[in-house]
Amino acid sequence: MKVIVDENIPYIKGALETIADRVIYAPGRNFTPELIRDADALIIRTRTYCNKNLLEGSNVQFIATATIGFDHIDTKYCQEVGIKWTNAPGCNASSVSQYIESTLILLCQLKQKDPSQTTIGIVGVGNVGSRVLKVAQQMGMRVLLNNPPLEESQKDNKTFDSIQSLAEQCDILTFHVPLNMNGKYKTHHLGNADFFASLKRRPVIINTSRGEILENQALIKALEEGQIEEAIIDVWENEPHINLDLLNRAFISTPHIAGYSADGKANATRMSLE
């Protein structure tokens, strides 16, 4: 078995060689059709776009991305040609929830928010959102949850509200959803001009999911017009070519590091190997 691996995936060298006959390490942005043509498997990060242009005519049968998100994998094409793929859901959930907890503490300290008088809306209640729910409850906040796929599946005993209800009632809105470009559960530009116009309580907006969940120009306008109080942004549209105006306007700006932790990376590597 021949495996091509993103050279920046930590803790994988040595471990992978025990299960593969041949391992080649390369920069994630340098994966080419020529490089991967006779590979059986790829282990990647978000830097590598696995689509028809890369995969067509190759021997690749399996792709593991050592990340939670998988929008860099053309899953439809993989299904059509019989390539199996996997991601690492929840690998850095602890890290992201700790980031959110830190920002909530700062909001209480610097913006004089009383947790007992604060309503937080969590959009997306998966691995990360569930942990943020516990953090908010421990701080004494009222919590509203929005997760249409989970609500419709009826596999969870939580009580869910519509996104409109969150827009009307919440002082803080935090997003923890995957990036879905279309379909029934589309999340691309979930926070757009219409959404920001529907906000009733000038909430703080927090995004640690994917930059494209929020339409950044609409977010800037919402800040300018006072539709939202503050923005805490860890993920950005068009990374790394981000909007510097939004960077400077946000209450807290970080370079996509909420989940960038040693334990998160180790978990992702382990899950890819498994």
C-alpha positions, 0 to 999 in steps of 0.5 A: 500500500502506497500512501501520500501524506501532507508533511505538516500533519503532526505525530504521523511519521513512524506510525504510518510506516507500520501499516503502509509499504511506502509513504511519501510526505509532501506539502499539502498544496503540492499534491498533483495528479502525477504525484498521487497517480499510483497511490492507494490512499491520501492523508490530507488537510484543508490545503489539498483539494481532492476533486476530479482534477486531482483524482481522475485516473489515479489508483486512490481508493481512500482519503482521510482528512485530518480535519473536522471540515471536509468541504475540500473533498468533492464527496459527490465525485468520490462516491461516483468513482468509489473512493472512500473518505473520512474526516475527523469529527470532534477531534478539536472540540475541547479546544474550540469550546475552551476558546469560546469559554475564554471569549465569553469570560472576556465579554463579561469582564470587558463588556459588563455582561451579566451571565445570568441576564444573557441569552446565548444562541448556539447554531449547530449542536454537534461535537463542539456546540454540545460542549459550548452548551455545557460551558454556557450553562455552567456560566449561568446563561440562558441557552437556545439551540438551533440544529435543523438536521438534528431536530428533524432526526429526532435522535436527541432529547434537546429542545431546538428553536428556529434560527428566527427565534435565536435572531430575536431573543439572543444577546450572543450568537455562536456558530458551530456548523459545517460548510454546506454550499447548497441543499436542504441544510445550506449554511453558506452565508447563513449569516447574510444581510437579511439575517443581520437585519432580523436581529432584535437585540444587537447581539455579539456574533461569534464564528469559529466554524467556517468563514463562509458561514457569515457573509463578511461584507454584510457583517461589516455593514451590520457592525457599521449600522449597529445591528450587532454589538461586536464580532468575534471572528476566528475564521474568515472568507477567502483565507488567507486573503481576508478582509482587513476591514473586518479584521480591524473592526472585530472585538476579537480577531484570531487567525483560525486557531480556535481548534489549533491545539496539540490534543486536537491535532493528535486526535485527528492523526489518530482518527486518520490512522484508524 
